[in-house]
Amino acid sequence: MSQTPGIVVTGASGRMGQMLIRTISESEVCHLVGAVERKGYTIVPLELYWQRGKAKLRIGLAKGKKQHDKRETEKERDWSRDKARLLRRG
């Protein structure tokens, strides 16, 4: 009888549970590795929930901002900071 590898954790209700480590298929691994290494994606945890005493984690692939988007966000942040300074001085 083989035992599934897992980690014992305590949930929000204080009950003990086992977090199972599931092996994903080879095609899923290839898809994730390809997206992370070649396309520049990042694996992001989307949701952590309990189901029948087991913790489950839903993951997603996310792509970061482009350089021009980062510059635009920084300009907006600087302007709002300057605007707040001007309003305080009156």
Summary of the structure (lengths in Angstrom):
residues: 90
radius of gyration: 21.9
end to end distance: 75.7
largest distance: 75.7
contacts: 162
relative contact order: 0.12
helix: 39%
strand: 34%
